[in-house]
Every structure is written in C-alpha cells, then in structure tokens.
Amino acid sequence: MKVEDQNISIKICFSIISIMKQYIQNGLFSLEAGGILIGKENISNNDLIVKYLTVPYKKDKRKHCRFLRQDNQHIRFFEKIYNEHDEVYRYIGEWHTHDENIPMYSKMDLNNWKKIYKDAPEDINHYHIIVGRKAFRIWKVNNYFDKPQIVKTIYWEDVKLNSKQNKKFYKENS
C-alpha cells in the first residue's frame, strides 16, 4: 500500500497491515495492542518503506484503553533488524489500536509521541498508526509541529489483502 505525504511516498508492506488488522479491538473486553514500526528510506526516490513491526510481548501492559510498550523484546527485535541489514533500517514510529471506528489520538498518545520525538534529530519525521475498527490512520510527528498532522485515513473496506499484492510489494522492494 502506498500513501503520499507531500514529497514522500510511504509504502507499507501488506503483511504489516494484515498483522495490525488481526489486533482490531471488537468489544468491551478487547485489549489494546501495539508495537514499533521499522523501515528504511530510499534516498533515490524519497520513498519510506515500512517493512517490519513488533507486536505485543509478554511484559507489555495491555488494557482496554491503554497499551504500554514495556517489554525489551521490541528493542531487541529492532536491534536485530538494524544489525542484520547493515544499519539500513530505522525506527519509523509506533502503532497501536483503539476501540473506535475511526481512531483519533488521545492526550496520552500525544504525550508519548512528544516524548519520543523530543530526542529525535530535527529533520526526522516519525509516522504513527492507530488502528480502529473501520479504518486506520497515519499521523506525522516531528520537532517542527505543535501537534501531529494527519497523513491519511485508510478504510479497511478499501484495503485488499491478498498474496498477489504481497508478492508484488516484495518483488518491487527487494
């Protein structure tokens, strides 16, 4: 899936979307899920490719209206990808679910995103995804913005997850 953000194309691997979709919250007893997004920049054409993500691990705190990424497995997975691929991959942002049809970031999300980008280089954008029941949304955050800027709302009914698209994505981005 390709999403445009000004002069950058953000390509999100269909396997990433498929995994996030598995964690959609349906009902009062469903728990938030989340993790980190890992990808790489293609400097020749300004593409950002999101190729990996982490999912909830044992030590993460999951409640109906809260996800706290506390398990060190997220960092270990990132370091493994980073080292195995000659430091090409970088942290892109966070993803998590909300028990909403069309998700909106909360004050808690905003505080967490501000804390994350406070230590980031000024020229780096972070992209955060919140997964809802009917759509997921992508926000851009960096040191220049007072508040996150919405990049795109993608409705699940418009997402076609099939193996042909996955194969095409991997062939184009290998």
C-alpha positions as CSV (number, residue, x, y, z in Angstrom):
1,M,0.0,0.0,0.0
2,K,1.3,3.4,-0.9
3,V,0.4,6.6,0.9
4,E,1.6,10.1,-0.2
5,D,2.9,12.7,2.3
6,Q,3.9,15.8,0.4
7,N,7.1,14.8,-1.5
8,I,7.4,11.4,0.2
9,S,5.7,8.1,-0.7
10,I,5.2,5.9,2.3
11,K,5.0,2.2,1.3
12,I,3.5,-0.1,3.9
13,C,4.1,-3.8,3.4
14,F,0.8,-5.6,3.2
15,S,2.0,-8.1,5.8
16,I,2.3,-5.2,8.2
17,I,-1.3,-4.2,7.5
18,S,-2.5,-7.7,7.8
19,I,-0.9,-8.2,11.2
20,M,-2.3,-4.9,12.5
21,K,-5.7,-5.9,11.3
22,Q,-5.6,-9.1,13.5
23,Y,-5.5,-6.9,16.6
24,I,-8.6,-4.7,15.8
25,Q,-10.5,-4.2,19.1
26,N,-14.0,-5.5,18.9
27,G,-16.0,-5.2,22.1
28,L,-15.7,-4.2,25.7
29,F,-13.2,-7.0,26.7
30,S,-10.8,-6.5,23.9
31,L,-7.3,-5.2,24.8
32,E,-5.2,-2.5,23.0
33,A,-2.2,-3.8,21.1
34,G,0.8,-2.1,19.6
35,G,4.5,-2.0,18.9
36,I,7.0,-0.2,16.8
37,L,7.3,0.3,13.1
38,I,10.6,-0.3,11.4
39,G,11.5,0.7,7.9
40,K,14.0,2.3,5.5
41,E,14.3,5.3,3.4
42,N,15.1,5.1,-0.3
43,I,17.1,8.2,-0.9
44,S,17.0,7.9,-4.7
45,N,13.2,8.4,-4.8
46,N,12.2,9.7,-1.4
47,D,10.3,6.6,-0.6
48,L,9.9,5.4,3.0
49,I,9.2,1.7,3.2
50,V,7.7,0.3,6.4
51,K,8.7,-3.4,6.3
52,Y,8.7,-4.6,10.0
53,L,6.7,-4.2,13.1
54,T,6.6,-5.6,16.6
55,V,3.5,-7.0,18.3
56,P,2.6,-7.1,22.0
57,Y,5.0,-9.1,24.1
58,K,4.6,-10.7,27.4
59,K,5.8,-7.8,29.6
60,D,3.8,-5.1,27.8
61,K,0.8,-3.7,29.7
62,R,-2.5,-4.2,27.8
63,K,-5.8,-2.8,28.9
64,H,-9.0,-1.9,27.1
65,C,-8.0,1.8,26.7
66,R,-4.2,1.6,27.1
67,F,-1.1,-0.1,25.7
68,L,2.2,0.4,27.4
69,R,5.2,-0.9,25.5
70,Q,7.4,-2.2,28.3
71,D,8.9,-5.4,27.0
72,N,12.5,-5.1,25.9
73,Q,11.7,-7.6,23.1
74,H,10.7,-4.6,20.9
75,I,14.2,-3.0,21.2
76,R,15.9,-6.4,20.8
77,F,13.9,-7.1,17.6
78,F,14.8,-3.6,16.2
79,E,18.5,-4.1,17.0
80,K,18.5,-7.4,15.3
81,I,16.9,-6.0,12.1
82,Y,19.2,-3.0,12.3
83,N,22.4,-5.1,12.7
84,E,21.4,-7.8,10.2
85,H,20.8,-5.3,7.4
86,D,23.9,-3.1,7.8
87,E,22.2,-0.3,9.7
88,V,19.8,0.4,6.8
89,Y,16.6,0.1,8.8
90,R,15.5,2.7,11.3
91,Y,12.7,3.4,13.8
92,I,9.7,4.8,11.9
93,G,7.2,5.2,14.7
94,E,4.6,3.5,16.9
95,W,1.4,1.7,16.1
96,H,-1.4,0.7,18.4
97,T,-5.1,0.0,18.4
98,H,-8.1,2.0,19.7
99,D,-11.6,0.7,20.4
100,E,-13.1,3.3,17.9
101,N,-14.4,3.0,14.4
102,I,-12.3,5.9,13.1
103,P,-9.4,6.3,15.6
104,M,-8.2,9.7,17.0
105,Y,-5.1,10.1,19.1
106,S,-5.6,10.7,22.8
107,K,-3.8,13.1,25.1
108,M,-1.8,10.1,26.3
109,D,-0.8,9.3,22.7
110,L,0.2,12.9,22.1
111,N,2.3,13.0,25.3
112,N,4.0,9.7,24.3
113,W,4.7,10.9,20.7
114,K,6.1,14.2,22.1
115,K,8.4,12.3,24.4
116,I,9.6,10.1,21.5
117,Y,10.4,12.9,19.1
118,K,11.9,15.1,21.7
119,D,15.2,13.2,21.4
120,A,15.0,12.6,17.7
121,P,17.1,14.6,15.1
122,E,15.2,17.6,13.9
123,D,15.0,16.5,10.3
124,I,13.4,13.1,11.0
125,N,9.6,12.5,10.7
126,H,8.0,9.8,12.8
127,Y,4.9,8.2,11.5
128,H,2.4,6.7,14.0
129,I,-0.5,4.5,13.1
130,I,-3.6,4.0,15.2
131,V,-5.8,1.0,14.2
132,G,-9.6,1.3,14.6
133,R,-12.5,-1.0,13.7
134,K,-13.4,0.7,10.4
135,A,-10.2,2.5,9.5
136,F,-6.6,3.1,10.5
137,R,-4.9,6.5,10.5
138,I,-1.4,7.6,10.0
139,W,0.0,10.8,11.7
140,K,3.3,12.6,11.1
141,V,5.1,14.0,14.1
142,N,8.4,16.0,14.2
143,N,10.0,18.8,16.2
144,Y,8.5,21.4,13.9
145,F,4.8,20.7,14.6
146,D,2.8,21.7,17.7
147,K,0.5,18.8,17.1
148,P,0.5,15.7,14.9
149,Q,-0.5,16.1,11.3
150,I,-2.8,13.5,9.8
151,V,-1.3,12.0,6.7
152,K,-4.2,9.6,5.7
153,T,-7.2,7.8,6.9
154,I,-7.4,4.3,5.3
155,Y,-10.7,2.4,5.5
156,W,-10.5,-1.3,6.0
157,E,-13.1,-1.9,3.3
158,D,-10.7,-0.3,0.8
159,V,-7.7,-2.5,1.8
160,K,-7.3,-5.6,-0.3
161,L,-5.0,-8.0,1.5
162,N,-4.1,-10.9,-0.8
163,S,-1.0,-12.8,-1.6
164,K,-0.6,-11.3,-5.1
165,Q,-0.2,-7.8,-3.7
166,N,2.2,-9.1,-1.0
167,K,4.4,-10.8,-3.7
168,K,4.3,-7.7,-5.9
169,F,5.3,-5.5,-2.9
170,Y,8.3,-7.8,-2.0
171,K,9.4,-8.1,-5.6
172,E,9.4,-4.3,-6.1
173,N,11.1,-3.6,-2.8
174,S,13.7,-6.4,-2.5
